[in-house]
C-alpha cells in the first residue's frame, strides 16, 4: 500500500509529517514563505520525499527543514531557493538516494548524516554563499557536491568520514568569489576511500585534509 501526502503551503508555519512502518509513502511539497519549520520522518522501505520529476520545493527565507529517513531504498529529491535556510537530512539504512538543488541561496547551510551502505548523495548549489556539511559513518557511499558561488565568502564544503571504507567523494567548487575564495575541509578515518576535489576561479583556494587509514586515494585540482 502506498500513502501519498501532499502539502502546499504559503506563509509562516510549522509542519510535521511522520510515517512509521508503512509499506511505502510519498510526500510532495510546494512551500512558499519565510520562517517556516518542516520535520519529515519516514520509517520503512521505498519511501519518497519528492521525486526526480517533482522535487519537494521550499521557496523563501530562514526556513528550517529536517528530513529523517530510516530504512532501505528510500529517496528524497529537494529544491531550496532563498536566503538563510537550514536543511538537515539523516539517512539510516542502505541504498538510499538524496538529490538536492539549491538556487539563489545566500548563507544557506545543508547538513547530511549517513549511517549505512551504498547510499548516493548529490548536491548542486548555484548560490551567493552556501555551506555543505556531510558526515558518513559507513561503507561504499557516493557523495557529489557541486558549488558555484559568487559570494565574497565563496563556497564551503566539509566532509567527515568516520570509520567507513570504499566511499567516493567528489567536490567541485567554482565561481568568482572575491578574495576569500572557496574552502574544502576533509577528515577521513578509514580505508580505501576515494576523494576528488576541484576548486576553480581566480580566487584563493583552501583545502584542509586530515586522513587516517590505508589505501585512500585523494586528488586535488586547485584554481583550474
N, C-alpha and C positions, 0 to 999 in steps of 0.2 A: 504494500500500500504506500502511495506517495502522498505526502501532505504538502500543500502549496500555500505559502504565506506571502501576501502582497502588502507592501507598505508604501504609501505615497504620502509624504509629509511636507508641510510647509510651516514655518515659524519655529520658535524655540520649544524644545520638548525633551522628554525622557522616554526612551523606548527600550524594552527588554523582551527578547524572543528566546524561548528556551524549548528545545525539543529533546526529549530523553527517550532512548530505547525504542524509537520508531524505526520502521524498516528503511524509509527514505524520506527526506524532507527537502523542500526547495524554498528559499526565501528570496524574493525580488524586492529591491528598494530603489526608490527615486525620491531623494530628500533634497529640499531647497530651504536654506535658512541658516541662522547663526546660533552658536552656543547650545547646540543640541547634544544629547548623550544617548548612545546606542550600545546595548550589550546583546551579543548573539552567542548562544551556546547550543551546539549540536552534538549529540552523542549517538554513535552507531556508524553504519557504513553507507556510502553512496549519497551523503547529504551534500547540498549545494547552497551557496550564497551567491546569487547571480550566476551567469554563465558566459561563455566566450562571445555570445551574440548580444546579450543584455546584461551588462555589468550592474552590480549594485552601485548606485551613484550617490555621492554625498557632495553637495554643492553649497558652499558658504564658508564662513569664518569661525574659528575657535570651536569646532565640533570635536567631540570625543567619541571614538568608535573602538569597541572591544570585540574581537572575534575569538571564540574558543571552540575548536573542533576536536572531538575526541573519538578516535576510531580510524578505520582504514578506508582508502579510496574516496575520501571527501574532497570537495573543491570549493574554492572561493575566487570570484572574479570581481574586483572592486575598482571603481574610479573615484578619485578625490580631486576636487577643484576648490581652491580658496586659500586663505591665509591663516596661519596659526593653528592648523588642525593637528590632531594627535590620534594615530591609529595603532593599536596594539593587537597582534594576532598570535595565537598559540595553537600549535598543531601537535597532537599527541597520537601517534599511530604511524602506519606505513602507507606508502603510495598515495599520499595526499598532494594536491596541487593548489598553489596560490598565485594568482596573477593580479598585479596592481598597476594602474596608470594614475600618475599624479601630475596634473597640469595647472599652471598658474598658481603654484603652491609656494608661498613665501613663508619661511620659517616653519615648515611642516615637518613633523617627526614620525617616521614609520619604524615600528619595532616588531620583529618576529622572533619567536622561540620555537624550535623544532626538537621534538623528542620522538624519534622513530626513524625508520629506514626507507630509502627510496622515495623521498619527498622531493617535489620540484617547486621552487620559488622563483618568480620572475617579476622584476620591478622596472618600470620606466618612469623617470622623473623628467619633466620639462618645466623647470622652476626658476624662481629667483632666489634660491637658497633653501635647500632641503637636507635633512639628516636621515640616513638609513642605518638601522641597527639590526644585526642578525645574530642570534645565539643558537648554536647547534650542539646537541649532546647525543649524537648517534652516527650511523654509518650510511655511506652511499647516497647522500643527498646532493641535489644540484641547485645552486643559487646563482641567479643572473641579475646584476644591478646595473642599470644604465641611467646615469645622471647627466643632464645637460642644464647647466646653471649659469646665469649671467649676474648673479648677486656678488657684492663685494666679498662676502664670506665664502663664495664658491660652494662646492658640493662636499659633503662629508659622509663617508661610509665606514662603519665599524662592523667587523665580522669576528665572532668569537666561537671557535670550535674547541670544545672541551671533551676529551675522551672519545672522539669519534674518528673513524678512518674511512678512506675511499671517497671523501666528499670532493665535489668540484665547485669552485667559486670563481665567477667571472665578474669583475668590477670594471666598468668603463665610465669615466667622468671627464666631461669636456665643457667648453664654453669660456667666453672671455670674462673671467671672474675677477677682474681688478687685481690688486697686489696681494691679496690674502690667498688667492688660488684655491686648489682642491686638496682634500686630505683623505687618505685611506689608512685605517688602523686595523691591524690584523693580529689576532692572538690564536695560536694553534697548539693544542696538546693532543697528540695523536699521530698516527702513521698513515702514509700513502695518500695524503690529501694533495689535490692539485689546485693551485691558485694562479690566476692571470689578472693583472692589474694594468689598465691603460688609462693614463691621465694626460689629456691634451690641452691645447690652447697656449697662448703666450703669457702664461701666468706662473706663479710659484706652484710647485707640486711637492707634496709631502706624503711619504709612505712610511709608516711605523709598523714594523713586523717583529713579533716575538714567537718563535717556533720551537717547540719541544717535542721530539719524536723522530722517527726514522722514515726514510723513503718518501718524504714530502717533496713536491715539485712546485717552484714558485717562479713566475715570470713577471717582470716589471718593465713597462714601457712608458717613459715619462716625457711630457712635452713633445709628443709626436706630431 
